[in-house]
Each structure stands twice: as structure tokens, then as C-alpha cells.
Amino acid sequence: MNGYDGTVQDYFLVRTAAFRPDGALSGEDLAAENIAGFRWWRPSELTGYQGPDLFGPRDLADLLTGLLRDGVPDEPLELGL
């Protein structure tokens, strides 16, 4: 699978009531964008994940754990891959 060269992604921490993540795109539209679906992940699932999928940023589990432990920083964080 080819990557998306030159893309910039912003990540936001949003606290909200539970809901089913479901966008407006059809299954075919999602497949065309190389998206297999949506789901929620618990931090422990991210940390222990051994499957074929890659998270972006790669250290998402550590970053999320830090946010939950230490709170939101005063300034935005610069994230890598």
C-alpha cells in the first residue's frame, strides 16, 4: 500500500460522551481511502497491540498515557511519525 506523501495531520484531545464513530462515507468510499472502519481503542489495547495495523503517530499509546496522567500541556506538542 502506498502512503500519502506530504500530508500533515493534526490530533486533538476531545472529551465527549460515548458515541458510535461513523462517518458520512460509504464502505466503498472508505475502502478507496484505505480505511477499513472505525472503532474506539482503550489505552491498554493500544499499548499491547500486536496486530498488523500501524498507529499514527507510532508512539500514540505513550502520548495518550502521558495526557491522561499529566493533563493537557500548555502548548501544542510537535509529533513525529
C-alpha positions as CSV (number, residue, x, y, z in Angstrom):
1,M,0.0,0.0,0.0
2,N,1.3,3.4,-0.9
3,G,1.5,6.2,1.7
4,Y,0.3,9.7,1.4
5,D,3.4,11.7,0.8
6,G,3.4,15.3,2.1
7,T,0.3,15.0,4.3
8,V,0.0,16.9,7.6
9,Q,-2.2,15.6,10.4
10,D,-3.4,17.4,13.5
11,Y,-4.5,15.5,16.5
12,F,-6.9,16.8,19.1
13,L,-7.9,15.5,22.6
14,V,-11.7,15.8,22.8
15,R,-13.6,14.7,25.8
16,T,-17.2,13.7,24.9
17,A,-19.9,11.3,25.8
18,A,-19.7,7.9,24.2
19,F,-20.9,7.6,20.6
20,R,-20.5,5.2,17.7
21,P,-17.8,6.6,15.4
22,D,-19.4,6.6,12.0
23,G,-18.6,9.0,9.2
24,A,-20.7,10.0,6.2
25,L,-18.6,8.0,3.6
26,S,-19.9,4.6,2.3
27,G,-18.0,1.4,2.7
28,E,-16.7,1.8,-0.9
29,D,-15.6,5.4,-0.2
30,L,-13.7,4.3,2.9
31,A,-12.1,1.4,1.0
32,A,-10.9,3.8,-1.7
33,E,-9.2,5.8,1.1
34,N,-7.6,2.6,2.5
35,I,-9.8,2.8,5.6
36,A,-11.3,-0.4,6.8
37,G,-13.5,1.1,9.5
38,F,-13.7,3.0,12.8
39,R,-13.6,1.9,16.4
40,W,-12.6,3.1,19.8
41,W,-9.4,1.8,21.5
42,R,-8.7,1.6,25.2
43,P,-5.2,2.8,26.1
44,S,-4.3,-0.7,27.3
45,E,-5.3,-2.0,23.8
46,L,-3.0,0.4,22.1
47,T,-0.1,-0.4,24.4
48,G,-0.5,-4.2,24.0
49,Y,-1.5,-4.3,20.3
50,Q,0.4,-6.9,18.3
51,G,-1.7,-6.8,15.1
52,P,-0.8,-5.7,11.6
53,D,-2.2,-2.1,11.8
54,L,0.0,0.9,12.4
55,F,-1.0,3.8,14.6
56,G,0.0,7.3,13.8
57,P,1.8,8.7,15.5
58,R,3.7,5.5,16.2
59,D,4.0,6.3,19.9
60,L,0.3,7.1,20.3
61,A,0.0,4.8,23.3
62,D,2.7,6.7,25.2
63,L,1.4,10.1,24.2
64,L,-2.1,9.2,25.3
65,T,-0.9,7.7,28.6
66,G,1.0,11.0,29.3
67,L,-2.0,13.1,28.5
68,L,-4.2,11.1,30.8
69,R,-1.6,11.0,33.6
70,D,-0.3,14.6,33.4
71,G,-3.1,16.5,31.7
72,V,-3.1,18.7,28.6
73,P,0.1,20.7,28.1
74,D,0.1,24.5,27.9
75,E,1.5,24.4,24.4
76,P,0.7,22.1,21.5
77,L,3.1,19.1,21.1
78,E,5.1,18.6,17.9
79,L,4.5,14.9,16.9
80,G,6.5,12.8,14.5
81,L,5.6,9.6,12.8
